[in-house]
C-alpha cells in the first residue's frame, strides 16, 4: 500500500499507481507499506530513482544502509516493533530524501508512524518539507523508544519487588515462583537488547544525516536532529544501565533459587542425621541373635523406644544450639 501526504496533510492512497503519470507537486511524504514489486517499479518510474528492496534493507553494512546516490539520500534504520507483545523485534525502515519529498519504505507497522501521522497536522505548513518531516519523524521514533524504555523500567521495578519479596508481608511463595519470574526477566532483557540495537542504528543514521547539504541548509531541522541525537546518546547510556540492572536481577533470582534448593537439601540432610541414631538402635535390637541380654528384659521394648526418642532429640537440640537449624 502506498499513501501520499500533501503539504496540506491530506492523505491520498495510491491504489492504482500504474495509471499515474506523475506525482503531485504538493506530495511531500510518500509512505510505502509492504509494497509489491509492481508498486516499487511504479514508484521508481515516478521518482526517477531505484528504491531499496527488502533484502537491501537487511544489509548490516553501513555503506549499504547510509549513502547518497544521484542527489538522493538513502537511509535505513532498525526500529522497534511488536513491543506490546511477548516477542519484541526490530524491523528495517528505509528513508529516502529526494528533491523536496520524503519517501519511507517499511514492511511493518511501528507505532511511531501512527503517532507521527496523528500529529502531522500540528506541524506548521511552511515546515512540511521532506527534510523537516524526516527530522520530526525521527524525533517521534526516538520519543516512542524512550516510552518503551520507560515502560520496561517500570516493569523491572515491579518484577524486582516480586523477586525479592515484601519485607512487611511475608507470604510463602509457590515452589516454582522464581522459575516463572526468570521468563519475565528474559522478556525484559530481550526488549532492552532490541532498544539498544535500535538506538545504535538511529545514532549512525543521525550522524550521517548531519552531513547532508539539505540538512545543513535547514537550520531548524538541523537543530532538531542535533537534539534528537543527544536524546539517542542519553537513551543509549540509560539502556546500558537498565541492562546492568536486569543482569543483577537475573543473578539475584538464580542465587535465590540456589538458596531455596540448598535449604531443602539442608532439611533432608539434618533429617537423615537426626534419624540415624534411632535407626542404629532399631537395627541393633532387630538382629536375630539368640543371646541378646535385653531380649528377656521386661521393659526392654519401651526402653528401646525411649532410647530411640532420646537419640533423635539430642542431635536435634544440639544442632539448634549450634545454629545449624
N, C-alpha and C positions, 0 to 999 in steps of 0.2 A: 504494500500500500504506500502511495506517495501523496503527501499533503504539502501544499504550498501555502505559506503565510505571507500576506502582503504587509506593506508598511502601515496599513490601517487595521492590522490584527485580524483580518478576515482570512478564514481558513478555506482553501479550495482543494477538495480531494480530486486528484488527477486519476480518475478511474480508467479513462481511455486515453492514455498519454501518447499512444502511437498516432492519433489524429491531430495532435497539437503541433503546429508549425514552429512556434517559438514561445518561450515563457514570457509572461507579463513582466514589464519592467518594474512593476511595483512588488514583485515577489522577492522578498529579502531572505526568506528561510524556506528551504525545501527539506522536508523530513521524510526520509525513506525508511520504512519499517518492513523488514523481511522482504525486500524487493526480489522479484523473479529476475531471471536472466534477461527476459524481454524488456522489463522495466529498466534495468540497468543500461541496456543498449539504447533505449529511447532517451534516457537522461544524458548519456554520453553524447548523443546526437544533438540534444538541445543545448547543452553546456559547452560542447566542443572540447571535452576532456575525458580521460579514462578514469572511471571511478574504481576504487579498490574493491575487490571481491571479498567474500567471507574468509577464504583461505589466505588472502593477502593480509587481512587484519590480524590473523593469528600469528603472524611472524613476530618473533620477540626481538629481532634486531632493531635497534633504534633508528638505523639508517633506512629501514623499510617501513617504519611507523611514523617517522617525522621527516618530511622532505618537501622541497619546493620544485615544482615542475611546470614549465611554461607560464610562469607568473602566478600559478595557483598553489596554495598552501595545503598540504595534506597532513593531517594529524590523526593519530589513533591512540585511544586511551582505554584502559580496562576499568569498568565501572561496576559498582555493587548491584547485585540483582538477587531477588528471592531472599532478602534478609529477614522477611517476616515468616519464613518457613524454617524447618529444621535443617535445611541444606542450602545455606547461602553460597552463592557462587559469583564469578566475575563474567562479564560479557564485554566484548570488544566493540567499541563505537568509533566510527570514523567521522572526523570533522574536516570539511573542505571549505576554504575561503577562496572564492573565485569572483573577480570583479567586486560588486557590492553585495554579493549573496553569501549566505552560509548554507552549506549542504551537510546534512547529517545522515549517516547510514548506520542502522542498528538492526540487530536480529533478536531483540528482547524489548521488554517494556520496563526499564528502570523508573522508579517512582520520581526521580529527579526531573525527568522530562515532563511528566504530568504536572508537577509543581510549576515548572517553568512556563508551560503552555497556559496554565491557570493565571499566572502573574504577568503574562505578556502585555496585557493592556495597561499595566501600571508603568510600563517603560515609556518615557516621553517619545512622541512621534519622531522628533528630529534625531533621536538616538537609536532608531530602529534601522540600523545598518548591519551588514554581515559581521564586521569586527566587533561592534558593540554588543550584538546579540550573542556572539560567541563568548565574550567576556562575562556577560550576565548568566549565560548558561553554565559556564564553568563555576561561577560563584554559587549557583543553585546546587550544582553537583557536590561541591565541597560542603555546603551547608547541610545537605542531606547526609553526607558521610559523617559529619560531626554529630548529627542527630542519631545516627545508627550507633556511633561510638558511645554517645551518652546513654542510650538505652542499654547497651551492653554493660556499661559500668554499673548502672542501677541493678541489672540482673545479677551481676557478680557480687554486689554488696549483699543482696538478699540471699544469694547462694552461700556466701561466707557465713552468714548468721545460721543458716541451716546446717552447715558442715560443723561449725564449732559449737553450736547449740546455744541456748539461752541460759545464762547463769542463774537467773531467778526461777524460771520454770524448768525444773529438772524432770523432763519427760523421757521415759525409756523409749528408745528408738528401735524400729524393726531391725532384724539381723542384717538384712541386705540394704539398709538405708543409704549408707555411704557408697556402696557399689552403684546404686542408681544415680547418685549425685555425680559420679565420675562421667556419666554420659552428658550431663548438663555442662560440666567443665569442658569436655571435649567440644561441645557445640559452641560455647563462647570462645574457645581457642580458635576454632575454625573461622568464626566471624571476625575476630581481631586480626587473624592472619590475612583474610581477604581485604580487610580495611587497609592494612599496611601495604599490601601489593597494589591496591587501587591508588593510594596516596603516592606511592613511588612512581606509578605511571603518570599521574597528574603532575607531579613535580617535574618530570622530564618534559612533559608537554608544555608547561608554563615557561620553563627555561628557554625552550626553543621558540615559543611564541613571542617572547620579548625581543627577539632578533628580527622579527618580521617587519619590513618597512611600513606596511599598513597599520600595524600596531603602534609603531613609533610615531606615526603621524596623528593618531587619535590619542590625545593626551589623557582624556577621561578614561578611555578603555585601558590605556597603559597603566594608569594609577590603580584601576580596579584589579587588573591582573597582578600587579605588584602586591596588593593587599591579599588577594586570593593565594598567591604564592607563599606569603608569610603564614597564612592560615594553614596551608598544607604542611609547612615545616613544623608549625606548632602541633598540629594534629598527629603528625608522624612521631614526634617525640612523646606525646601523650599516649599514643597507641603502643609504643615500646614499653612505657611504664605499666600500662594495663596488661600487656603480655607478661611482664615480670610478676605482676600480682596473680595472674592465672597460673603461672608456673608454681608460685608459692602455694596457692590453694590446692593445686594438684598434689604437690609433695606432702602438704599437710593432710590431705584426705588419705593418701596412701599410708602415711605414718599412723593416722588414727585407726585405719583398718588393721595394720600390723599390731597396734596396741590391743585392739579388741581380740584379735586372734591369739595373741600371747596371753591375754587374760584367761581365755578359755583353756588354753594348754596348761596354764598355771593351776587352774582349778582341778583339772584332771590329774596333774602331777601330784598336787597336795592330797587329793582324794586317794590316789594309789598308795602314797606314803602312809596316810592315816590308817588305811585298812590293811596295810601289810602286817603289822604285829598281830591283830586278831586272826588274820589268815594263818599266820605262823602257829598260833595257839591251837586253832582248829585243826591244822594239819598234824600237829604233834599228837593230839588226843584222837585223831581219826586213824592212826596207824593200827594195823591189825596184829599187834604183838600180844602174845599170851600173858607175859608178865609186865604189866604196867601198874605201878603202885596205886595210882589214883582210880583204877577201874573198880576197886571194891570200896572206895570212899563214899559214904552215904551222901555227902553234899558235893560230890565231885562235879555233877552236871551244873548246878547253879554256881559253883566256884569257878568253873571254866568259863561260864558266860560272863561272870563278873570280871574275870581276868581279861577277857577279850574287850569288854567295855572300857576297862581302865587303860589297857594298852592302846586303845583308839583315842581316848580322851586326852591322855598325857601328851602325845605328839601334837594334838590339835592346839592345846593351850601353850605348848612350847613354841609353836610357830606364831601364835598370836603375840606372845611375849617378844619374840624376835622381830616382829613387824612384817613378817612374810605374808600375812593374810590381811 
